[in-house]
Amino acid sequence: MQRVCFLLKVRQHRLAEYRERHAAVWPEMLEALSATGWRNYSLFLREDGLLVGYLETHDFAAAQAAMAATDVNARWQTEMAGFFEALDGAKPDEAMRPLTEVFHLA
């Protein structure tokens, strides 16, 4: 199982709305994440907007590609793009760059 951690930055003035959106993620989005191999997926948000994401999957590139092929993900990414800083024209899911794991206590 591959463990993946990534960082994004949520715009400070949209933190409350970002939290609200994730308190009510669309059921079809949750189903798509599960169906495409995203496991143990968590998001952590710091007060300055730093977002830390963590997930486990057998193949992150394949899980990303499978999600990118879904209609629900296209709609979700379009709605969520305005919440993030420094995407440089990318959708939020395209801006996920996994961090290098340097230690893991099994």
C-alpha positions in Angstrom: 0.0 0.0 0.0 1.4 3.4 -1.0 1.0 6.2 1.6 0.7 9.7 0.0 0.9 13.1 1.7 0.5 16.4 -0.1 0.2 20.1 0.7 -2.1 22.8 -0.8 -2.9 26.3 0.4 -6.5 27.4 1.1 -7.2 31.1 0.7 -7.5 32.6 4.2 -10.8 34.3 3.6 -12.4 31.0 2.4 -11.4 28.8 5.3 -14.9 28.6 6.9 -16.6 27.8 3.6 -13.9 25.2 2.8 -14.7 23.4 6.1 -18.4 23.6 5.4 -18.0 22.0 2.0 -16.0 19.2 3.4 -18.5 18.6 6.2 -21.0 17.8 3.4 -19.0 16.2 0.6 -21.4 15.0 -2.2 -22.3 11.3 -1.7 -21.3 10.6 -5.4 -17.9 12.1 -4.8 -17.4 9.8 -1.8 -18.4 6.8 -3.8 -16.1 7.8 -6.7 -13.1 8.1 -4.3 -13.8 4.7 -2.8 -14.3 3.1 -6.2 -11.1 4.5 -7.6 -8.9 3.2 -4.8 -8.6 6.2 -2.4 -8.3 4.7 1.1 -7.9 6.2 4.6 -8.1 9.7 3.0 -7.9 12.6 5.4 -7.5 16.4 5.1 -6.0 18.5 7.8 -6.4 22.3 7.7 -4.2 24.8 9.7 -5.6 28.2 10.6 -3.3 29.9 8.1 -4.7 27.9 5.3 -2.1 25.2 5.0 -3.9 22.0 3.9 -2.3 18.6 4.5 -3.8 15.7 2.7 -3.1 12.0 3.4 -4.3 8.9 1.7 -3.4 5.3 1.1 -3.7 3.5 -2.3 -2.1 0.8 -4.3 -1.1 3.1 -7.1 -1.5 6.9 -6.7 -1.0 7.7 -10.4 -3.7 5.2 -11.3 -6.1 6.4 -8.5 -5.6 10.0 -9.7 -6.2 9.0 -13.3 -9.3 7.1 -12.4 -10.8 10.0 -10.5 -9.9 12.4 -13.3 -12.0 10.3 -15.6 -15.2 10.7 -13.5 -17.8 13.4 -14.2 -18.3 14.0 -10.5 -14.6 14.8 -10.0 -14.7 17.3 -12.8 -17.6 19.1 -11.2 -16.0 19.0 -7.7 -12.6 20.3 -8.9 -14.3 23.2 -10.8 -16.2 24.2 -7.7 -13.2 23.9 -5.4 -10.5 25.6 -7.5 -11.4 29.1 -6.2 -10.5 28.0 -2.7 -6.8 27.5 -3.3 -3.8 29.7 -3.8 -1.0 29.2 -6.3 -2.7 26.6 -8.6 -1.2 28.3 -11.7 -4.2 27.3 -13.8 -4.3 23.7 -12.6 -7.2 22.0 -10.9 -6.7 21.3 -7.2 -6.3 17.5 -7.9 -3.7 18.3 -10.5 -1.7 20.4 -8.1 -1.3 17.5 -5.6 2.4 16.8 -5.4 3.3 13.9 -3.1 5.9 14.6 -0.4 8.8 12.3 0.0 8.4 10.0 3.0 11.5 10.0 5.1 10.3 7.9 8.0 7.5 5.5 8.9 7.0 3.7 12.2 5.2 0.4 11.3 
